[in-house]
Amino acid sequence: MHRSGFVNIVGNPNVGKSTLMNALVGERLSIITSKAQTTRHRIMGIVNGEDFQIVYSDTPGVLKPNYKLQEQMLEFSQGALVDADVLLYVTDVQDTPDKNAAFLEKVKLIAASPKNQAKVFLIINKIDLTTPETLDNLVAYWQRELPEAEIFAISAQERFGIEQLFNAIKDALPECPPFFPKDQLTDKSSRFFVNEIIREKILLSYDKEIPYSTEVEVDSFKDEPESPQHPKGLIRIQAVIYVERDSQKGIIIGHQGAALKKVGMLARKDIEAFFGKPVFLELFVKVDRDWRSSTSRLRHYGYDLS
């Protein structure tokens, strides 16, 4: 008997969805920062065993969109409700439960519908940041709100409760052959993860609106073979950071290029760890005015607006 299925992770911004997916997959596929709206795409991570295959999808946090990019992010989250075998609705001990009531109502309908085959798990994350009494009250609240859902109290950051959740997910999968080759880890390309790592360093290095106004695009990715100088080989990468305003370009670069150099250094270290070989990274900054509100530019950057 072989089990396979799609496990989609949804919830409000900044409740730890990406941290949870990385913990469940065992690889760092989704970028993690303390800032909301770090995830912009549905990112797939695949976990294989001898008798199972779990296909996880991390999704952007549910929000009220203010421009076309956020509209697409919401589409990713809503799409995750209709194609899941197991739906993980993630909240945390600091979350406002009714923050996005309309989206939660859709989750309730899925959990309560006898026609829907999807199993709904309610995940209370970050329990290391609260007291047992507060946690008991939260569990009681969610038992009333989602009586059909199975509740798991975890700390994704501390990996508490992850093994129990993983086993419950595996047991909830339908009997099915694998959807992907058993050695496949994700549906995303190497260039995609380079983009995400650079974007993460931008999120960590700049304040206010700057990180949300940027997009990253890899212009060149060359994986060179082993050589006496580089026994493990070498990856040469040229990437462009796009911003919406000329003033933002100056902030990204910084005085005498110091800010951009810092981003490049931090990103290079993580890219080397991701690929397991040395990386030569060049970063450039260009202006792409109002790209977040342009359908054509969003499509160019890989957002499916069909």
C-alpha positions as CSV (number, residue, x, y, z in Angstrom):
1,M,0.0,0.0,0.0
2,H,1.4,3.4,-1.0
3,R,0.0,6.7,0.1
4,S,0.4,10.0,-1.7
5,G,-1.3,13.4,-1.4
6,F,-1.1,17.2,-1.4
7,V,-0.8,19.0,1.9
8,N,-1.5,22.7,1.7
9,I,-0.4,25.2,4.4
10,V,-2.6,28.3,4.8
11,G,-3.2,31.0,7.4
12,N,-2.7,34.6,8.3
13,P,0.6,36.4,7.7
14,N,3.5,35.8,10.1
15,V,2.1,32.8,12.0
16,G,5.0,30.5,11.0
17,K,3.8,28.7,7.9
18,S,7.1,28.8,6.1
19,T,8.9,27.6,9.3
20,L,6.5,24.8,9.6
21,M,6.9,23.7,6.0
22,N,10.7,23.7,6.3
23,A,10.4,21.6,9.5
24,L,8.1,19.1,7.8
25,V,10.2,18.9,4.6
26,G,13.5,18.8,6.4
27,E,15.0,21.3,3.9
28,R,15.0,25.1,3.9
29,L,12.8,25.8,0.9
30,S,10.7,28.8,2.1
31,I,12.3,32.0,3.3
32,I,11.7,32.9,6.9
33,T,11.8,36.4,8.5
34,S,10.0,38.1,11.3
35,K,8.2,40.3,8.7
36,A,4.8,39.5,7.3
37,Q,4.2,38.8,3.6
38,T,7.6,37.2,3.0
39,T,6.1,34.3,0.9
40,R,4.8,35.5,-2.5
41,H,4.4,32.2,-4.4
42,R,3.1,28.7,-3.7
43,I,6.3,26.8,-2.9
44,M,6.2,23.0,-3.2
45,G,8.3,20.7,-1.0
46,I,8.2,16.9,-1.6
47,V,8.9,14.3,1.1
48,N,9.3,10.7,0.0
49,G,9.4,7.5,1.9
50,E,9.3,3.9,0.8
51,D,5.5,3.7,1.0
52,F,4.5,7.4,0.9
53,Q,4.9,10.7,-0.9
54,I,3.8,14.0,0.7
55,V,3.6,17.1,-1.5
56,Y,3.6,20.2,0.7
57,S,2.6,23.7,-0.5
58,D,3.6,26.8,1.4
59,T,1.3,29.7,0.6
60,P,1.3,33.5,1.1
61,G,-0.4,34.8,4.2
62,V,-4.0,35.8,3.8
63,L,-4.5,39.5,3.4
64,K,-6.7,42.2,1.9
65,P,-4.9,43.1,-1.3
66,N,-3.8,46.7,-2.1
67,Y,-2.2,46.1,-5.5
68,K,-2.0,43.4,-8.2
69,L,0.9,41.5,-6.6
70,Q,-1.1,41.0,-3.3
71,E,-4.2,40.0,-5.4
72,Q,-2.1,37.2,-6.9
73,M,-0.8,36.2,-3.4
74,L,-4.4,35.9,-2.2
75,E,-5.2,33.8,-5.3
76,F,-2.4,31.4,-4.3
77,S,-3.9,31.0,-0.8
78,Q,-7.4,30.6,-2.0
79,G,-6.4,28.1,-4.6
80,A,-4.8,26.0,-1.9
81,L,-8.2,25.4,-0.4
82,V,-9.6,23.5,-3.4
83,D,-6.8,21.1,-4.3
84,A,-5.7,19.6,-0.9
85,D,-5.9,16.1,0.5
86,V,-4.9,17.6,3.9
87,L,-5.3,21.2,4.7
88,L,-3.2,22.7,7.5
89,Y,-4.8,25.9,8.8
90,V,-2.0,27.6,10.8
91,T,-2.6,30.1,13.6
92,D,-0.4,31.0,16.5
93,V,-0.7,32.1,20.2
94,Q,-0.5,35.7,19.1
95,D,-2.8,35.6,16.1
96,T,-6.1,37.4,15.9
97,P,-8.5,34.5,15.1
98,D,-11.1,36.6,13.2
99,K,-8.4,38.7,11.3
100,N,-9.6,37.3,7.9
101,A,-13.0,36.0,8.7
102,A,-14.1,35.4,5.1
103,F,-11.1,33.1,4.5
104,L,-11.7,31.2,7.7
105,E,-15.4,30.7,6.8
106,K,-14.2,28.9,3.6
107,V,-12.0,26.7,5.8
108,K,-15.0,25.9,8.0
109,L,-17.1,24.9,5.0
110,I,-14.3,22.5,3.8
111,A,-14.1,21.0,7.3
112,A,-17.8,20.6,7.7
113,S,-18.7,19.4,4.2
114,P,-19.4,15.6,3.9
115,K,-18.7,15.8,0.2
116,N,-15.2,17.2,0.7
117,Q,-12.5,14.6,1.1
118,A,-9.9,17.0,2.4
119,K,-8.8,16.4,6.1
120,V,-8.5,19.7,8.0
121,F,-5.8,20.1,10.7
122,L,-5.8,23.2,12.9
123,I,-2.2,24.0,13.9
124,I,-1.6,26.3,16.9
125,N,2.0,27.4,16.4
126,K,4.6,29.1,18.7
127,I,3.3,27.5,21.9
128,D,6.7,28.1,23.4
129,L,5.7,31.7,23.7
130,T,2.6,31.2,25.9
131,T,1.4,29.7,29.2
132,P,-0.4,26.3,29.5
133,E,-3.6,28.2,30.7
134,T,-3.6,30.4,27.6
135,L,-3.0,27.4,25.3
136,D,-5.9,25.5,26.9
137,N,-8.2,28.5,26.2
138,L,-7.0,28.7,22.6
139,V,-7.6,24.9,22.1
140,A,-11.1,25.3,23.5
141,Y,-11.8,28.3,21.3
142,W,-10.7,26.4,18.1
143,Q,-12.7,23.3,19.1
144,R,-15.8,25.6,19.0
145,E,-14.8,27.3,15.8
146,L,-13.6,24.2,13.9
147,P,-15.2,21.2,15.6
148,E,-14.5,18.9,12.7
149,A,-10.7,19.8,12.6
150,E,-8.0,17.9,14.4
151,I,-6.0,20.3,16.6
152,F,-2.2,20.2,17.0
153,A,-0.3,22.4,19.3
154,I,3.3,22.8,18.1
155,S,6.4,25.0,18.0
156,A,7.8,24.8,14.5
157,Q,10.8,26.8,15.5
158,E,11.7,24.4,18.3
159,R,10.4,21.4,16.3
160,F,8.1,20.5,19.2
161,G,5.2,18.4,18.0
162,I,6.5,18.1,14.4
163,E,6.9,14.3,14.4
164,Q,3.4,13.8,15.8
165,L,2.0,16.1,13.1
166,F,4.0,14.5,10.3
167,N,2.7,11.0,11.3
168,A,-0.9,12.2,11.4
169,I,-0.5,13.8,7.9
170,K,1.0,10.6,6.5
171,D,-1.9,8.5,8.0
172,A,-4.5,10.9,6.5
173,L,-3.2,10.6,2.9
174,P,-5.2,8.5,0.4
175,E,-3.9,5.3,-1.1
176,C,-2.3,6.5,-4.3
177,P,0.9,6.0,-6.4
178,P,3.5,8.9,-6.2
179,F,2.8,12.0,-8.3
180,F,6.5,12.9,-8.7
181,P,9.8,11.0,-9.1
182,K,10.9,9.7,-5.7
183,D,14.2,11.8,-5.9
184,Q,12.5,15.1,-6.5
185,L,12.5,17.6,-3.7
186,T,10.5,20.5,-5.2
187,D,8.8,21.9,-8.3
188,K,10.9,25.0,-8.3
189,S,14.1,25.7,-10.2
190,S,17.6,26.5,-8.9
191,R,17.1,30.1,-10.1
192,F,13.9,30.4,-8.1
193,F,15.7,29.5,-4.8
194,V,18.5,32.0,-5.6
195,N,15.9,34.7,-6.1
196,E,14.2,33.8,-2.8
197,I,17.5,33.7,-0.8
198,I,18.5,37.2,-2.1
199,R,15.0,38.5,-1.4
200,E,15.2,37.2,2.1
201,K,18.4,39.1,2.7
202,I,16.7,42.2,1.4
203,L,13.8,41.7,3.9
204,L,16.3,41.3,6.7
205,S,18.5,44.3,5.7
206,Y,16.0,47.1,4.9
207,D,13.0,48.7,6.7
208,K,9.5,49.9,5.9
209,E,8.3,49.6,2.3
210,I,11.7,48.9,0.6
211,P,11.7,45.1,0.9
212,Y,8.1,44.9,-0.4
213,S,8.9,47.0,-3.5
214,T,11.7,44.8,-4.7
215,E,11.8,41.8,-7.0
216,V,14.8,39.7,-7.8
217,E,15.6,38.1,-11.2
218,V,18.6,35.8,-12.0
219,D,20.0,37.0,-15.3
220,S,22.8,34.3,-15.5
221,F,23.3,31.0,-13.7
222,K,26.4,29.0,-14.7
223,D,27.3,25.8,-12.9
224,E,31.0,25.3,-13.8
225,P,32.6,21.9,-13.5
226,E,35.3,20.9,-11.0
227,S,38.8,22.3,-11.6
228,P,42.1,22.4,-9.7
229,Q,41.1,25.9,-8.5
230,H,37.6,24.8,-7.5
231,P,37.5,21.1,-6.6
232,K,33.8,21.2,-5.9
233,G,33.0,23.3,-9.0
234,L,31.8,26.9,-9.0
235,I,28.4,28.5,-9.6
236,R,28.6,32.0,-11.2
237,I,25.4,34.0,-10.7
238,Q,24.4,37.5,-12.0
239,A,21.1,38.8,-10.5
240,V,19.2,42.0,-10.7
241,I,17.3,43.6,-7.8
242,Y,14.4,45.6,-9.2
243,V,12.8,48.5,-7.3
244,E,9.9,50.8,-8.2
245,R,11.5,54.2,-7.6
246,D,14.9,55.9,-8.2
247,S,15.1,56.8,-4.5
248,Q,14.7,53.2,-3.6
249,K,17.6,52.3,-5.9
250,G,19.9,54.5,-3.9
251,I,18.7,53.0,-0.6
252,I,19.3,49.5,-1.8
253,I,22.8,50.3,-3.0
254,G,23.7,52.4,0.1
255,H,26.7,54.7,0.7
256,Q,29.5,53.6,-1.6
257,G,27.7,50.4,-2.3
258,A,28.0,49.2,1.3
259,A,24.3,48.1,1.7
260,L,24.3,46.1,-1.5
261,K,27.6,44.4,-0.7
262,K,26.2,43.3,2.7
263,V,23.1,41.7,0.9
264,G,25.4,40.0,-1.6
265,M,27.7,38.6,1.1
266,L,24.8,37.3,3.2
267,A,23.1,35.8,0.2
268,R,26.2,34.2,-1.2
269,K,26.8,32.3,2.1
270,D,23.3,30.8,2.1
271,I,23.4,30.0,-1.7
272,E,26.7,28.2,-1.1
273,A,25.1,26.2,1.8
274,F,22.0,25.4,-0.4
275,F,24.1,24.1,-3.4
276,G,27.0,22.8,-1.4
277,K,29.7,24.5,-3.5
278,P,31.4,27.9,-3.9
279,V,29.4,30.7,-5.5
280,F,30.5,33.9,-7.3
281,L,27.5,36.3,-7.0
282,E,27.1,39.7,-8.7
283,L,24.2,41.9,-7.9
284,F,22.8,44.8,-9.8
285,V,20.0,47.3,-9.1
286,K,17.5,48.6,-11.6
287,V,14.3,50.5,-11.6
288,D,11.1,48.9,-12.9
289,R,8.4,51.5,-12.2
290,D,5.2,50.3,-10.4
291,W,5.9,46.6,-11.3
292,R,3.7,45.4,-8.5
293,S,0.6,46.9,-10.2
294,S,1.5,45.8,-13.8
295,T,0.0,42.6,-15.1
296,S,2.6,42.2,-17.8
297,R,5.5,42.7,-15.4
298,L,4.1,40.3,-12.8
299,R,3.8,37.7,-15.5
300,H,7.4,38.4,-16.5
301,Y,8.5,37.7,-12.9
302,G,6.7,34.4,-12.8
303,Y,3.4,35.2,-11.3
304,D,0.6,33.3,-13.0
305,L,-2.3,35.8,-13.5
306,S,-4.4,33.6,-15.8
